[in-house]
Amino acid sequence: MEKSQLRQLIFSFSAAEKREARKFLESPYFNQRRDVVQLFDWFCENETPEKTSAKRRLFGEKTVGDQELRLRMTYLHRLLERYIAQKETDADEVAQKLQLATAYRKRGLVTQFDRARKGLEKMMENNSLRDARYHDWQFRLHWETHQISHARNPTEYKHLRAASMAADVAYLTLKLRLVCLLTVHQTLYSVEYDTGWEAEVVDFADKNFSQTHPAVAVYLHCYRMMRHPENESHFQQFKKLLLSDNGTFSGEEMHGLFIWAINYCVRRLNAGEKRYFREVSELYKPGLESGYLLENGVLPRFTYHNVVAAGLQTGDLEWVGFFIHHYKNNLEKQYRESAFCFNLARLEFARKQYGAVLELLQKANYRDVLVNLATKTLLLKTYYELDEFDLLQSHLDAMHNYISRKRIIGYHRTNYLNVIRYTSKLLGLRFSDKNEVKKLRTAVEQEENLGEKDWFLGHLE
């Protein structure tokens, strides 16, 4: 029973949703079976459900087969699926009112339909959303209104024309979003797909809708940024529209747009263009303040690491300190303490507070291999700054053994082995020999896979 879809669904509910779902089950409109409510209560009370216990709750000491229990589980599952579907419907007030308008139209209640239509028009006008869903709402409302007006006056076509226009914009906005998603997928996985229609869609949208519909303009710039990354003007236009947006898109859609803009910056950073640390920081800050970079209130730990990295590179240490503390409780609980201590240690290293770095790195258990290696690298640099060369040599040996034991992807493995190798060279370097120093500096500069290159070069000046 632990692997049943019913149990998985119930355990996805928050405490508030469990209370709400129980009220749903107790409503005679939806359910008139008491045993289903009892089964729901039993699941909520038992984290490790077991059939015998469930049967005892439902049937007492009466002997029944597993089929009887499965039937009730199936019925409960269907009701709870109806509950979560209803919950989604209730969250979309415009969709509800559109359904109401449709119901009035089907019943021939023209006065009531007109009242519902006017209310919807006002609601949509006051709503800042102008995404594909908004234009789909417009299409549906104009379509319903056309059916009413056509019955009154067969020559009337105003609403039919408006419905056609709204359908075009809804389609193009959604289609451009899908084009961007396919482009991302192609970039990441080198997948080939037919793009014969792509240029036509983009060209039509650009000529007819980009000046009048902000959602279309945003996706056009986003598409061009992805298709032509070498032309920075597309990124700058996309970024400008993104940061000036006043509610065109839902929070979920804005999340995706911010991630695409950030990933573009990461690609440029990976190509060695360090000025993009400033660009990505200018995206992280509003993305965090608006909540767009959070996922159901949770900040992914890798985003947390990357925000700190960008802030340290731009030298905005005061803001980095605020960020580390302010967003600590938005991290997943299992990674919260380790991510907090590691990133605070990075900040203290930038402040040259090396004693604080050592203290912080001892506080948490870094179970993630890559974070563990990043921690070991930070510790390595701290030992060097403190002239603790004996400790550093022992640390290098232990770090090499750790890498040998772990299965680490080639890129990361090469990077950290290079960190160890060049640190060993730095330890044995005679700084009085300028030729030897120059030779090592040249080797570091030419090394393609060395994440701490700036730190090494700083010590070879």
Backbone torsions as a table, in degrees:
resi	resn	phi	psi	omega
1	MET	NA	-22.1	-178.3
2	GLU	-63.7	-28.9	-177.9
3	LYS	-95.0	3.5	-177.7
4	SER	-67.6	146.9	178.2
5	GLN	-62.5	-32.8	178.4
6	LEU	-61.9	-48.7	-179.8
7	ARG	-62.2	-42.5	179.5
8	GLN	-60.8	-39.8	179.3
9	LEU	-65.6	-47.4	-178.2
10	ILE	-62.8	-40.1	-178.1
11	PHE	-76.6	-5.5	172.2
12	SER	-84.5	-11.7	-178.4
13	PHE	-77.1	142.6	169.1
14	SER	-76.8	172.1	178.8
15	ALA	-60.3	-41.3	179.7
16	ALA	-64.9	-39.3	180.0
17	GLU	-68.5	-33.9	177.3
18	LYS	-64.1	-41.3	177.2
19	ARG	-64.6	-41.3	-179.5
20	GLU	-66.9	-41.9	179.8
21	ALA	-64.5	-35.8	178.8
22	ARG	-64.9	-40.7	176.4
23	LYS	-62.3	-38.8	177.1
24	PHE	-60.3	-46.4	-178.4
25	LEU	-66.5	-29.8	-179.1
26	GLU	-81.7	-9.6	179.0
27	SER	-73.8	122.8	-178.7
28	PRO	-65.2	-17.6	177.0
29	TYR	-66.7	-35.9	-177.4
30	PHE	-98.4	-31.7	-172.4
31	ASN	-153.3	135.3	178.2
32	GLN	-123.7	17.4	-178.7
33	ARG	-108.4	120.9	-179.1
34	ARG	-73.3	-32.3	-177.3
35	ASP	-65.9	-26.3	177.9
36	VAL	-68.5	-39.8	177.1
37	VAL	-64.7	-41.2	178.7
38	GLN	-62.6	-39.7	178.9
39	LEU	-65.6	-40.0	177.6
40	PHE	-61.9	-45.8	178.7
41	ASP	-59.4	-40.4	-178.4
42	TRP	-64.1	-43.4	177.9
43	PHE	-61.9	-40.7	-179.5
44	CYS	-65.9	-28.5	-176.6
45	GLU	-88.1	-18.0	-173.0
46	ASN	-119.7	111.0	179.6
47	GLU	-72.5	-28.0	177.4
48	THR	-119.8	81.1	-174.7
49	PRO	-65.8	145.2	-177.8
50	GLU	-140.3	136.9	-169.8
51	LYS	-57.2	-43.7	-176.1
52	THR	-60.7	-42.4	179.0
53	SER	-64.6	-40.2	179.7
54	ALA	-64.8	-43.1	179.2
55	LYS	-63.3	-39.0	-179.7
56	ARG	-63.6	-38.0	178.9
57	ARG	-66.5	-38.2	-174.8
58	LEU	-86.4	-38.3	-170.0
59	PHE	-118.4	1.7	-177.8
60	GLY	66.5	-136.6	-178.9
61	GLU	-88.1	0.8	-179.6
62	LYS	-67.5	136.7	179.5
63	THR	-84.7	121.0	179.0
64	VAL	-134.6	157.2	179.2
65	GLY	-81.5	167.8	179.6
66	ASP	-62.9	-27.5	-177.8
67	GLN	-60.5	-38.1	179.6
68	GLU	-62.3	-40.6	178.5
69	LEU	-68.2	-41.4	-179.2
70	ARG	-63.5	-37.7	178.8
71	LEU	-60.8	-43.9	-180.0
72	ARG	-69.5	-35.6	176.4
73	MET	-64.2	-40.3	178.6
74	THR	-63.2	-43.5	-178.7
75	TYR	-66.1	-42.1	178.1
76	LEU	-64.1	-41.1	-179.7
77	HIS	-60.9	-43.8	179.6
78	ARG	-62.9	-40.9	179.5
79	LEU	-65.4	-41.5	-179.3
80	LEU	-70.5	-31.5	173.1
81	GLU	-64.6	-39.0	176.8
82	ARG	-65.5	-35.9	178.2
83	TYR	-63.4	-48.0	-177.4
84	ILE	-69.7	-31.8	175.5
85	ALA	-66.1	-41.9	178.3
86	GLN	-64.2	-36.8	178.9
87	LYS	-62.8	-41.8	176.6
88	GLU	-64.4	-40.5	178.7
89	THR	-63.9	-43.3	-179.2
90	ASP	-63.7	-27.6	-178.8
91	ALA	-74.9	-15.9	-178.2
92	ASP	-108.9	90.2	-175.2
93	GLU	-65.2	-37.8	-179.8
94	VAL	-64.5	-43.6	179.2
95	ALA	-61.9	-37.5	177.3
96	GLN	-62.2	-45.2	-177.8
97	LYS	-70.4	-29.7	173.5
98	LEU	-65.5	-40.0	176.3
99	GLN	-63.0	-37.9	178.3
100	LEU	-64.7	-43.9	178.4
101	ALA	-60.7	-42.0	177.8
102	THR	-60.7	-42.8	179.8
103	ALA	-62.7	-42.7	177.5
104	TYR	-63.5	-41.1	179.9
105	ARG	-63.2	-43.0	-179.4
106	LYS	-64.3	-28.9	179.7
107	ARG	-89.3	0.0	179.3
108	GLY	71.2	20.7	-179.5
109	LEU	-90.4	83.2	-170.6
110	VAL	-65.7	-44.5	-178.9
111	THR	-60.4	-45.5	179.2
112	GLN	-65.9	-36.0	177.6
113	PHE	-63.4	-45.7	-179.3
114	ASP	-60.9	-38.9	178.0
115	ARG	-64.3	-44.2	179.2
116	ALA	-64.8	-39.2	-179.7
117	ARG	-64.3	-45.4	-179.8
118	LYS	-62.9	-39.3	177.8
119	GLY	-63.8	-39.7	178.9
120	LEU	-66.8	-42.9	179.9
121	GLU	-60.3	-41.9	179.2
122	LYS	-67.0	-41.7	-179.7
123	MET	-62.3	-44.1	-178.4
124	MET	-71.2	-33.0	177.6
125	GLU	-66.2	-38.6	-179.5
126	ASN	-78.9	-14.3	178.9
127	ASN	-85.1	129.1	-177.8
128	SER	-75.1	-14.9	-179.0
129	LEU	-58.1	133.7	174.7
130	ARG	-139.4	38.4	-178.7
131	ASP	-90.8	-171.6	-178.3
132	ALA	-60.5	-36.8	-179.3
133	ARG	-64.9	-40.2	178.1
134	TYR	-59.7	-46.3	-178.1
135	HIS	-69.9	-29.0	173.4
136	ASP	-67.4	-39.7	173.9
137	TRP	-58.2	-45.0	179.9
138	GLN	-60.2	-43.9	178.6
139	PHE	-58.6	-48.9	-176.7
140	ARG	-63.8	-40.3	-179.9
141	LEU	-66.8	-45.0	178.4
142	HIS	-64.7	-34.9	178.6
143	TRP	-66.4	-44.8	177.2
144	GLU	-63.1	-42.1	-179.0
145	THR	-66.1	-37.6	177.6
146	HIS	-60.4	-41.1	-178.2
147	GLN	-65.4	-34.2	175.7
148	ILE	-71.3	-48.6	-175.6
149	SER	-68.2	-33.5	179.1
150	HIS	-64.2	-36.8	178.0
151	ALA	-66.6	-32.5	178.1
152	ARG	-76.7	-43.0	-174.9
153	ASN	-143.7	99.3	-176.0
154	PRO	-60.4	-18.8	-179.4
155	THR	-85.7	-8.9	-178.2
156	GLU	-74.6	127.3	179.5
157	TYR	-134.0	6.8	-177.1
158	LYS	-54.8	-47.9	-176.5
159	HIS	-73.8	-28.3	176.1
160	LEU	-65.8	-41.8	178.0
161	ARG	-65.3	-41.7	178.5
162	ALA	-65.3	-37.7	177.8
163	ALA	-63.3	-40.2	179.1
164	SER	-63.4	-44.1	178.9
165	MET	-62.7	-45.3	-179.4
166	ALA	-63.0	-38.3	178.7
167	ALA	-64.5	-39.2	178.3
168	ASP	-61.4	-46.9	-177.1
169	VAL	-67.8	-41.3	178.4
170	ALA	-60.4	-45.4	-179.8
171	TYR	-62.9	-48.7	-176.0
172	LEU	-64.7	-40.7	179.4
173	THR	-62.1	-45.8	179.2
174	LEU	-68.1	-40.3	-178.6
175	LYS	-65.0	-41.7	178.7
176	LEU	-65.1	-36.0	176.4
177	ARG	-62.9	-41.6	179.1
178	LEU	-67.8	-36.8	176.5
179	VAL	-59.8	-43.4	178.3
180	CYS	-63.3	-42.4	179.0
181	LEU	-62.6	-42.2	178.8
182	LEU	-66.2	-36.5	178.2
183	THR	-64.8	-42.8	176.2
184	VAL	-59.6	-45.8	-178.5
185	HIS	-61.9	-41.3	179.9
186	GLN	-65.4	-38.5	179.7
187	THR	-66.1	-42.5	-176.3
188	LEU	-73.7	-38.5	-169.8
189	TYR	-116.7	5.7	178.2
190	SER	52.9	43.4	179.6
191	VAL	-93.4	135.8	177.5
192	GLU	-95.5	135.6	173.6
193	TYR	-145.8	160.4	-176.0
194	ASP	-68.8	121.6	-179.5
195	THR	-114.6	20.5	-177.4
196	GLY	-59.6	-34.1	-178.5
197	TRP	-85.1	-15.5	-171.5
198	GLU	-60.7	-49.8	-177.2
199	ALA	-61.9	-37.3	-179.4
200	GLU	-66.5	-43.7	178.8
201	VAL	-62.4	-46.5	-179.0
202	VAL	-63.0	-44.5	-178.8
203	ASP	-64.3	-44.3	179.9
204	PHE	-63.3	-44.2	179.9
205	ALA	-63.8	-41.4	-178.5
206	ASP	-63.7	-44.7	-175.9
207	LYS	-72.9	-33.0	-169.2
208	ASN	-109.1	-22.8	-171.1
209	PHE	-133.1	-12.7	-173.1
210	SER	-65.6	-28.6	-177.8
211	GLN	-84.1	-20.7	-174.3
212	THR	-110.4	-15.1	-176.2
213	HIS	-128.4	108.1	-174.2
214	PRO	-59.8	-34.8	-179.0
215	ALA	-64.1	-39.5	178.0
216	VAL	-63.9	-44.0	-179.8
217	ALA	-61.4	-42.0	-179.6
218	VAL	-61.3	-47.4	-177.4
219	TYR	-70.5	-30.3	176.0
220	LEU	-64.3	-45.4	177.9
221	HIS	-66.3	-37.3	177.9
222	CYS	-62.9	-45.3	179.3
223	TYR	-59.8	-46.7	-178.1
224	ARG	-67.1	-34.3	175.6
225	MET	-60.4	-40.8	-178.9
226	MET	-75.1	-40.7	-177.0
227	ARG	-73.8	-32.3	-176.8
228	HIS	-129.2	66.2	-175.4
229	PRO	-62.1	-22.4	-179.8
230	GLU	-70.5	-20.5	179.6
231	ASN	-94.6	97.8	-173.2
232	GLU	-65.2	-22.2	-176.9
233	SER	-60.1	-33.2	178.7
234	HIS	-65.5	-42.6	176.8
235	PHE	-61.7	-44.8	-177.9
236	GLN	-63.0	-39.5	177.2
237	GLN	-66.4	-42.5	178.7
238	PHE	-63.1	-46.9	179.8
239	LYS	-60.4	-42.8	-179.8
240	LYS	-60.2	-46.5	179.2
241	LEU	-66.1	-38.6	-178.6
242	LEU	-63.7	-46.1	-176.2
243	LEU	-76.1	-19.4	178.9
244	SER	-97.5	2.6	-177.8
245	ASP	-62.1	137.1	-179.0
246	ASN	-116.6	31.7	175.8
247	GLY	112.7	19.1	-179.7
248	THR	-60.9	-38.5	-175.1
249	PHE	-114.6	159.8	173.8
250	SER	-69.5	164.2	178.3
251	GLY	-59.7	-38.7	-179.4
252	GLU	-63.7	-41.9	-179.4
253	GLU	-71.2	-37.6	177.2
254	MET	-63.1	-35.3	176.7
255	HIS	-56.1	-48.9	-179.5
256	GLY	-63.4	-40.0	-179.7
257	LEU	-65.8	-41.9	177.2
258	PHE	-63.5	-40.9	-180.0
259	ILE	-63.0	-40.4	179.3
260	TRP	-64.2	-42.4	179.4
261	ALA	-64.7	-42.1	179.3
262	ILE	-65.0	-42.0	-179.8
263	ASN	-64.1	-33.3	175.1
264	TYR	-61.6	-44.9	178.2
265	CYS	-61.3	-40.2	-180.0
266	VAL	-62.5	-41.1	178.3
267	ARG	-61.5	-40.3	179.4
268	ARG	-70.1	-35.5	176.2
269	LEU	-64.8	-41.8	179.0
270	ASN	-64.2	-23.1	177.2
271	ALA	-85.7	2.7	175.4
272	GLY	94.8	8.4	-178.5
273	GLU	-91.0	88.9	-171.3
274	LYS	-68.6	-19.5	178.5
275	ARG	-62.9	-15.8	179.1
276	TYR	-75.5	-7.2	170.2
277	PHE	-62.6	-39.0	177.6
278	ARG	-67.0	-42.2	180.0
279	GLU	-62.2	-45.4	-176.9
280	VAL	-69.8	-32.6	176.1
281	SER	-63.8	-36.2	179.4
282	GLU	-70.6	-14.1	173.5
283	LEU	-93.3	-39.5	-178.2
284	TYR	-61.4	-44.7	-172.9
285	LYS	-60.8	-55.6	177.8
286	PRO	-67.7	-30.9	178.0
287	GLY	-63.7	-34.8	177.3
288	LEU	-76.4	-46.1	-177.6
289	GLU	-60.5	-36.6	-179.8
290	SER	-81.6	-14.6	-177.7
291	GLY	86.8	1.6	-176.5
292	TYR	-66.0	-27.4	-177.9
293	LEU	-88.9	-2.1	175.3
294	LEU	-92.2	149.6	179.2
295	GLU	-116.9	103.6	-174.4
296	ASN	54.4	41.9	178.4
297	GLY	83.4	-2.9	-177.7
298	VAL	-104.8	132.9	175.1
299	LEU	-97.4	116.1	178.4
300	PRO	-55.5	139.2	-173.7
301	ARG	-63.8	-30.9	179.8
302	PHE	-72.1	-31.9	172.8
303	THR	-65.0	-41.4	177.3
304	TYR	-57.0	-47.3	178.4
305	HIS	-61.7	-43.6	-175.0
306	ASN	-69.7	-35.8	177.8
307	VAL	-63.0	-44.8	178.6
308	VAL	-62.2	-43.9	-179.5
309	ALA	-58.9	-44.3	-179.6
310	ALA	-65.5	-43.2	180.0
311	GLY	-64.3	-37.3	177.7
312	LEU	-67.0	-36.9	179.6
313	GLN	-68.3	-34.2	179.8
314	THR	-85.0	-7.8	178.8
315	GLY	80.1	13.6	-178.4
316	ASP	-86.9	66.0	-170.5
317	LEU	-68.3	-35.2	-179.7
318	GLU	-63.3	-44.5	179.3
319	TRP	-66.9	-38.6	178.6
320	VAL	-59.3	-42.4	178.1
321	GLY	-61.4	-42.7	177.1
322	PHE	-61.4	-46.9	-177.8
323	PHE	-60.1	-47.8	-176.6
324	ILE	-56.5	-44.3	-178.3
325	HIS	-78.0	-41.2	-173.6
326	HIS	-66.5	-36.7	-174.9
327	TYR	-101.8	8.6	-180.0
328	LYS	-55.8	-46.9	-174.7
329	ASN	-76.4	-4.5	174.0
330	ASN	-88.5	-4.9	177.9
331	LEU	-78.6	154.2	173.5
332	GLU	-57.7	137.1	-172.5
333	LYS	-56.8	-39.3	-175.1
334	GLN	-68.7	-22.0	-179.8
335	TYR	-110.0	-0.6	-169.3
336	ARG	-59.6	-53.6	-173.0
337	GLU	-68.2	-41.1	-178.7
338	SER	-67.2	-42.8	179.4
339	ALA	-65.4	-40.4	-179.8
340	PHE	-63.5	-50.0	-177.5
341	CYS	-64.6	-42.1	-179.5
342	PHE	-62.4	-46.4	-176.9
343	ASN	-73.5	-33.0	174.6
344	LEU	-67.0	-34.2	176.4
345	ALA	-65.4	-39.6	176.7
346	ARG	-60.9	-41.2	178.6
347	LEU	-65.1	-44.4	-179.7
348	GLU	-65.2	-32.4	175.4
349	PHE	-63.9	-43.0	178.3
350	ALA	-63.6	-29.7	177.6
351	ARG	-84.8	-1.4	-179.1
352	LYS	66.4	27.5	176.3
353	GLN	-96.2	74.0	-169.2
354	TYR	-69.3	-30.4	176.6
355	GLY	-63.4	-40.6	177.8
356	ALA	-65.1	-35.4	178.1
357	VAL	-60.0	-49.4	-179.0
358	LEU	-60.0	-41.7	-179.0
359	GLU	-65.2	-43.1	-177.8
360	LEU	-67.8	-39.6	-176.6
361	LEU	-70.3	-14.5	178.1
362	GLN	-89.5	-5.9	-170.6
363	LYS	-87.7	-21.8	-171.5
364	ALA	-126.5	159.3	178.1
365	ASN	-98.3	113.1	-176.1
366	TYR	-94.8	90.5	-173.9
367	ARG	-80.9	-29.1	177.6
368	ASP	-69.0	127.5	-173.4
369	VAL	-59.2	-46.7	-175.7
370	LEU	-69.2	-38.5	176.6
371	VAL	-66.9	-37.4	177.6
372	ASN	-60.9	-42.1	179.4
373	LEU	-68.9	-37.5	176.3
374	ALA	-64.0	-37.3	177.2
375	THR	-65.1	-44.4	179.1
376	LYS	-62.8	-35.4	178.1
377	THR	-67.8	-41.1	177.6
378	LEU	-63.6	-39.9	178.2
379	LEU	-65.1	-39.5	177.5
380	LEU	-57.6	-48.2	-178.7
381	LYS	-66.3	-35.5	-179.9
382	THR	-66.0	-44.5	176.9
383	TYR	-58.2	-40.7	-179.3
384	TYR	-65.3	-43.0	-179.4
385	GLU	-64.3	-31.3	-179.4
386	LEU	-88.2	2.6	-177.8
387	ASP	60.5	28.9	177.1
388	GLU	-89.8	70.6	-169.5
389	PHE	-73.4	-31.4	176.8
390	ASP	-66.7	-45.5	176.5
391	LEU	-61.1	-39.5	-178.9
392	LEU	-63.8	-42.9	-179.9
393	GLN	-62.3	-42.8	177.7
394	SER	-64.0	-38.7	-179.6
395	HIS	-65.5	-40.6	178.5
396	LEU	-62.0	-41.8	178.7
397	ASP	-63.3	-44.0	-179.5
398	ALA	-66.5	-38.0	-179.9
399	MET	-66.6	-40.2	177.9
400	HIS	-63.6	-42.1	178.3
401	ASN	-63.7	-38.9	179.3
402	TYR	-61.7	-45.7	-179.8
403	ILE	-63.9	-37.7	179.9
404	SER	-64.1	-33.5	-177.6
405	ARG	-80.4	-26.9	-172.5
406	LYS	-96.4	148.6	173.6
407	ARG	-88.5	105.7	-175.0
408	ILE	-121.8	136.7	-179.6
409	ILE	-56.3	142.4	-173.4
410	GLY	-45.4	-49.1	-177.3
411	TYR	-57.8	-49.4	-177.9
412	HIS	-67.9	-39.6	179.9
413	ARG	-60.3	-47.8	179.9
414	THR	-62.1	-42.9	-178.9
415	ASN	-58.5	-51.3	-174.9
416	TYR	-72.6	-31.2	173.8
417	LEU	-66.6	-35.4	175.5
418	ASN	-66.2	-38.6	177.3
419	VAL	-58.7	-46.4	179.1
420	ILE	-62.5	-45.6	-176.3
421	ARG	-62.8	-45.7	-177.7
422	TYR	-75.0	-27.4	174.4
423	THR	-67.2	-40.5	177.3
424	SER	-62.0	-40.7	177.3
425	LYS	-64.2	-39.0	179.7
426	LEU	-64.9	-38.5	178.9
427	LEU	-64.1	-36.4	-176.7
428	GLY	-93.6	5.1	-174.9
429	LEU	-75.8	136.3	171.9
430	ARG	-92.2	101.5	-175.5
431	PHE	-66.4	-17.3	177.7
432	SER	-74.2	-19.3	179.4
433	ASP	-92.2	99.7	-174.3
434	LYS	-63.8	-35.1	178.9
435	ASN	-65.8	-40.4	178.6
436	GLU	-64.7	-41.3	177.9
437	VAL	-63.5	-45.0	-179.6
438	LYS	-61.8	-41.3	-179.8
439	LYS	-62.0	-43.0	179.4
440	LEU	-68.5	-39.4	179.1
441	ARG	-60.7	-43.1	179.4
442	THR	-63.2	-41.1	179.4
443	ALA	-63.1	-41.6	178.6
444	VAL	-64.5	-45.2	-178.9
445	GLU	-61.1	-35.0	-176.9
446	GLN	-87.7	-9.6	-179.6
447	GLU	-70.1	122.0	-176.4
448	GLU	-78.3	-30.3	-173.8
449	ASN	-119.8	81.7	-179.9
450	LEU	-150.5	99.8	-174.1
451	GLY	-68.0	-21.8	-178.1
452	GLU	-104.4	29.3	-175.2
453	LYS	-56.0	-43.0	-178.4
454	ASP	-62.4	-39.1	-179.4
455	TRP	-65.8	-44.2	178.8
456	PHE	-62.6	-46.4	-178.4
457	LEU	-63.4	-34.8	177.8
458	GLY	-60.5	-33.8	179.8
459	HIS	-87.8	-5.5	178.8
460	LEU	-106.8	8.2	177.3
461	GLU	-67.9	NA	NA
